[in-house]
């Protein structure tokens, strides 16, 4: 059941994303790399082009407590890394997303099933759990911060641009943590009831990401 669910989710996402990314591949690579073009906006920002990712994520949840995938962490991680290297050969909309979709789904399920079984894993490290709790807001803010860096410091190039990117990362992480602490957790406390709010308070907000 788990294998069939993963396969279905991957094929569905591949098909949707391939159709949406088609105008960018491989005929107009320049348009894809230019951030202010309609093609780049349609592929990377337009809400409907990101729906498949959320559908796949929700679908994969049903596989966590199903039959274990017969793929180890190292093997699934290696396959995922190889898929990213392959996507780099044709870094278009379909190349960077669709080619990595199936390996990424498998890797996520393998880690999640290992986590559900209580097996030790590096993903249990407190720092990674903290980053994971604020990951949704990092997703929301990081592009805005990067764009700001691009129009202020990138033109200087070299060391200044490098330091600017590191600063952008720090600002994005800080903003994500603040939004998670002062927006997301209070919202869950307000709308999820007393029992769940108590769970959030004890876990420091980790429950938000676990139930997202």
Secondary structure as UniProt FT lines:
FT   HELIX           2..21
FT   HELIX           22..24
FT   TURN            27..28
FT   HELIX           29..33
FT   TURN            35..36
FT   HELIX           38..44
FT   HELIX           47..61
FT   TURN            62..65
FT   HELIX           73..89
FT   HELIX           93..116
FT   TURN            117..118
FT   HELIX           122..124
FT   HELIX           126..133
FT   HELIX           135..152
FT   HELIX           154..156
FT   HELIX           158..179
FT   HELIX           180..184
FT   HELIX           185..191
FT   HELIX           194..203
FT   TURN            204..205
FT   HELIX           206..210
//
